[in-house]
Amino acid sequence: MNDMTVPTETLSIALKDEERTRCEVWTRVMGYHRPVTSFNKGKKSEHRERRFFVESRCRMG
C-alpha cells in the first residue's frame, strides 16, 4: 500500500449533508481561472457538456 491508497474500510463512510464541506469548482476560461458558480446559465451548460482529456488514452500517430 502506498500513500495514495485508501483502505477499503474507509470507503463505506457516509456523511450527512450538514457534515459535508461545500467545494468550489474553478476552471480556466480565456487564460485565467474563475469559479463555475460565477458563470451565467449558458456558460454553466457549456461546462457540464465538456469532455475531459485523458492523456493515457491518447496515441501518437
N, C-alpha and C positions, 0 to 999 in steps of 0.2 A: 504494500500500500504506500502511495506517495502523498505529498501534502495536498494534492488536488482531489484525492479520492474521498468520497463521502460514505461513511459507514451506512449499511443498509438500514439499520435500526433508526437512524435519524430521518430517513425519508418519509416515514409514516406519521410524522408530527403534523397536526393540523392546527392552524391558528384561527382564532376568532377574528372577525373583522375589526373589532376595536383593538386587537393586539398587533395588527399589521401596521407597517410604516409606509406611507404613500411614497411612491417612487416617481420622480420626474424624468421623463424621457426627453433627451436632447438629440437633435440631428443636424447635420451640416447642410446649410442652404446657401447657395451662391457665395461660397468661400468663407462663411462664418457659421457659428453654432447658435441654434435657437431652441428654446423648449417647444415641444409639439403642442403644449397647451395654449401657446400664443398664436397658433395658426388659425386662419379663418376656416369656414366649413369646407370649402373646395380643396384647400391645401391639406387638411386632415384626411379627406377622402383619398387624395393622391398618395399620401404617406401610407395609408392602410393597403393600397394596391401595389406597393413596391415589392420587387423581387430582390432578395439579398444574394450577393456574390459569395460563393463558397469556393475558395481557392483550390482545395483538394480535388474538386470535381472537374477542374479545367485541364485541358490538354493542349500542348503546343503543337501546332502544325496539323 
